[in-house]
Amino acid sequence: MIPRQLLHTQHNRFLYYLKGFGRLLYPKSLLKINYSKLEARMHNFDEKALMKRLNYYNQNTKPFSLGNQGIPIKDIPLRGAGSMYWIDLMEYARYFPQDARVAYLFRDVTHVPEIPTLVKSRPIATSEQPNTQSVLYKFVKIRHFKFVNDSTLFREKNNKLIWRGAAYKQHRIEFLNNFFGKSPLIDVGQHNKNNYLNPQWQMPFMSITDQLQNKFILSIEGNDVATSTKWILSSNSLLFMKKPKYETWLMEGLLRPSIHYVQLKDDYSDIEEKVKYYIDHSDEAEKIIYNAHQWIRQFKDPYTEEWLNLKVLECYLYNSGQILST
């Protein structure tokens, strides 16, 4: 028998692909961008806040030329693992001239591109390493933008920190080597598909629902960001993580330690100390969880998200000299 949760996931993905390909049948000649209509439908239209997000996603405000690089929108291929990226891009790119060229990367991105490029993820900019070339776009949203409705209050949860994930990257292997089975307050383990890689750390798969029974949930970056960060921030559990190195549409680079999450040392050596601290200081934990919920709220309005996706593409095409105005 197929688990109900798996059926639900499969059903969502089926509808995602059905809607994604179905909307492409709509005649492009009838597609018109109506920002006024979108703004009227938003729960709380705040132009200043929207422009702040837009300018964060697209930090390259200067004109640029793609030259011979980039691909016309109409020629961007649908293939392999890029299908979700393609569907998410075409949802809004279909509103723009189909001969317009864009540079894009349909994968996890951990480097700074040489030209302005649409990406799902990027290194968080620092004074030593600015990053105006990476234009954040809301790619693979069905997987990355998954929020939860958590009905269990923080104080009702288990006094334990939980982590489950694949441990193929060296930094995750080192974490498990240092903390697996070392404390009754820290329940961590891998669920690798290859059980022969460090099988001593292998644990049964744990659903999000089961993880949410614990007060503290750890997020560890993988190839780029940790997918779990989004749903943990929307829950009544407290997010533990190191200072993030990468960011997506969620703007992880703007999350503030002790405001939105609990920041751990790079070697996790303070993890048990901080678990004990927030067990004893529930009021502080609940304030952080409240702030995390406020952060997530801005991503839940579909009309706001549609406005921003369209604007990111519009600004990209305007700055590259391919449309006349924004």
Buried (B, 14 or more C-beta within 10 A) or exposed (E): EEEEEEEEBEEEEEEBBEEBEEEEEEEEEEEEBEEEEBBEBBEEBEEEEBEEBBEBBBBBEEEBEBEEEBBEBEEBEEEEEBBBBBBBBBBBBBBBBEEBBBBBBBBBBBEBBEBBBBBBBBBBBEEEEEBBBBBBBBBBBBEBBBBBEBEBEBEEBBBBBBBBBEBBBEEBBEBBEEBBEEBEBBBBBBBBEEEEBBEEBBBEEBEBEEBBBBBBBBBBBBEBBBBBBBBBBBBBBBBBBBBBBBBBBBBBBEBEEEEBBBBBEEEBEEBBEBBEEBBEEBEBBBEBBEBBBEBBEBBEBEBBBBBBBBBBBBBBBBBBEBBEEE
